[in-house]
Structures are given as structure tokens and as C-alpha cells.
Amino acid sequence: MQSKEVNSVPYLISRSILKELLEDGLITEEEFSKIDAENKKTFNK
């Protein structure tokens, strides 16, 4: 199954915030990946 890229504005904003949290050390790479996967499901509806 091929993953579709999500390009909605709310998703892109959430991903930007997640990247900041990751860069600031507030979340781990694993947490980033899990949250991003959930966001893709949510914003791809």
C-alpha cells in the first residue's frame, strides 16, 4: 500500500510544530513518528 502525502494546511502546521518540539528536545524521534502518523490519518480525511 502506497502512502499518500498529506498537504493540508492544518497538517503542515502540526508537522512544523512537531519539528520544533523535536528540535527543542521535548519529544523523541519515536514520538515524532507516532504523532505524525496519527496526524496523517486525521488530516487525510
N, C-alpha and C positions, 0 to 999 in steps of 0.2 A: 504494500500500500504506500503510495507516494504522499508525502506531507505537503499540504498547500501552505504557501507563505501568507501570513495574515498581515494586511497592510492598513487596517482601520486605524484611524487617528487615536481612539482610546487605547488600543493595543500598543501602538508605538509609544504613547506617553507612558503607559505602565512599564514597558520594557526599558525606557530611558530611566525611570525611577529605580527599577531593579538594578540596572547597571551602576547607578550612583551608590546604592546600598552595598553592592558587591565591592566596588572600588574603595568605599569607606570602611570595609571590613565588618559591616553589620550583618551580612549574610554570607554563607559559604557558596562555592560553585554548585554544590549539590542542591542547596536550597534554591539558588537562582534557576537551575534547570527545572526543578519540580514546579516552582511557581510559574515560570514561563510556559511550561507545558499546559498547566491549568488555564492560564490566561489565553493561550491559543484556542483551547476548546471553548472558553467562554465568549471570546470576541469573534469567533469564526461562525457564529450562528446567524 
